[in-house]
Amino acid sequence: MERQFLCFLAPSDERAFLETIDGVDSGLVVLPGRLASTDDAASLLEDPSRHRFAQSVRSLRRLYLAHKEHTRRLVFHPQVEGPRAGWYALDYLRSEVFELTLPQISRGRLPPARLAAAVVAYEGFERIRKSSEFGRWVGRVLRQLVRTYPQSEHDFLHVAEGARAFAEGGGRLTYLEETVSPVPKEGGQPQKERIP
């Protein structure tokens, strides 16, 4: 089961977003890419700046958010071929991390960033178990983000300050190629998230 939070984030909003997450329980560790030069989980959680990272897909920027206390498992797979042979790929499904996907502004459009965490996962018939501490941390973080970031016209899409200013300055906030207003609708029924 994956839990997620969708929020329009301009590049200027990223730092405040990460600080909000760290404010829930101090000890946030940001891994700036899926590919790492080491698979030493303890070293990565202690000081990720001592290691090199790379994105697995050039067109998407993803950060992996772990916690010094609540993350007990980081699972890596060795890369035996390709440009990063000898490096290690983080297994998001088996690791106790959030995945933060940060799309770039393109042609005056900004899609929402996606923060997701798999608290229970299945691979075939195998149930992948994660610690209860990680699950509780995920819940606390998501509740704090919902309280911190106001809703857009769709109640499952939230808007940060920089993204609101981007929209007011003539940019377009988009979800599934449709324009989204940063102002919530008055009344009406709650809207269900459409799965892309």
N, C-alpha and C positions, 0 to 999 in steps of 0.2 A: 504494500500500500504506500503510495507516494503522496506526500503532502506538499502543497506549493503555495506560493504567494507571488502574484503578478503585480508589478508596479512600474510605471513609467519613470525612468531614471535618466536624467541628462548626465553627461560626464561629470559635471560639477556636483552632482548629488551622491556620487559613489562613496566618497569618504564618510559623509554623514550617515549613509545607510549602514556601512560597516560598523561605525561607532554605535549606532542604535543596537545592532546585534550584540556587540561586545558589552554594551551597557546592561544587558539582561543578566549575564554571568561573565565577569571579566576572565579573560583567558582565550580569546579568539585567536586562531592561527589561520592565516590566509596562505593557501598554496596557489600560486599564480599560474597554474596550468596543469593539464592532466598528465603530461609526461615529465618525469623527474629524473635527475641524474643518479639518484640513489633510491633504494627501497628500505632504508633504515627508518622505520616509523618513529622511533624515539627521537632520533636526531632531527627529523622533519618537524615534529611537534615542538621540540625545544627551540630551534632557530632555523626556520626555512630559508633565511637569507644566505646561509652558508652553502646552499645547493642551487643548481640550475634547473629551470623549468621551461617548458615549451607547450604551446597549444597543440592539440591533436588535429584541429581543423582551423585552417588559416582564416577563414571568413567569420569565425565565431570566437568571441573572447569569453572564456569560462574561468571562474575562480572556484576553488574548492575550499570550503570553510570548515575547519575542524576546531576542536576545543581541547585545551591542555588537560582538562579533567574528565570531560564527558565523552571524548573520543577514545575508545579502547582498541579499535581495529582500523588499520589502514592496510588494504590489500593491494599488492602490485603484481603486474605480470611483466616479465622481461621481454624486451623488444629485440628479437634476434635478427631482423632484417630491416631494411629501409634506412632513411636518413638519420634516424635516432637509434640505430642498433647499439646495444649495450646500455640503453636507458631503460626506464620502467614506466609502465602505464598504470595509473591509478584505476582500480576497479570500483567505480562509483556505487554500483549495486551492492557490493559486499562490504564496502567501507562505511564507517560512521562519519559521514560528512554531508554538508549541504553542497549543492551545485548551484552556483550563481551564473546564469547566462546573461551577458551584457551585450545586446545588439547595438550597433553603431547607427548614428543618424545617416540616412542615405536619401538623397533627392528631396530633402526637406521633410522627411518622415522619420518618426521615432516609434519603433515597436516597444512593447513592455519588456522589462527585464523579468527573468523567471528565477525565483529562488525555490529549490526543490530538495526534498530529503526523502529517501526511501526508508521508512521505519520498519516495515515488514516487506520482504521481497521473496519471490519465488523464481527459481530457475528450473524449468521442467516441473518435476514433482518435489524438488528439494526446497524446503523452507529455509530462507536465510535469516537467522536470528541476530538481532541487534540488542544491545544492552538497554535496560530500562532507563538508565541515566541519560543515554542519548535520546531516547524517545521523549522523556520529560523536557529535556533541553529544547528539542525541536518544537514542542508545544508552547513552551514559554516564549521562544523567539517569535513564532508566528503570531501569537496573541499580541505581543508588544508591537510588532509591525502593523497589525491591523489598527491598533489604537493610535499609532504615530502618524500614519500616512492616510490622508483623506481619500474617499472614494471618488471615482470619476462618474460619468453617466451610467456606467455599468458597475454594479456593486461589487463585482469580483476583481475589478481593475482599480488600482490605487495610483495616486499621483504625487510625486515629490515636488518640492518648490522649484527646482531648476527646470523640470519638465513642464510645469505649469507656465513658467515664464517663457519657455520655448514656444508653447502653443499660443500664448497671448501675443508673442512677437511675430506670428505668422507661420510658424511651423505646424506640422500636423502630427498628432498622436494617432497611431493606427493599431488596430488589432484585426488580424486576418484581412488586411488590406482595406478595412473600413475605418473611416475617421471616427475618433472618439473624443467627445467633449470632456474637458477636465472638470466641468461643473456637474455635480450630481443632479439627477432628475428629481423633481418634486413628486412625492407620492408614488403610486403605481406598485406593481408587484415586483418582488425581488427577481433578478434575472439569473438564469443558470449559465454557468460557464460552458462555452462551446469548446470541445476538444479539437485542436487542430489536427 
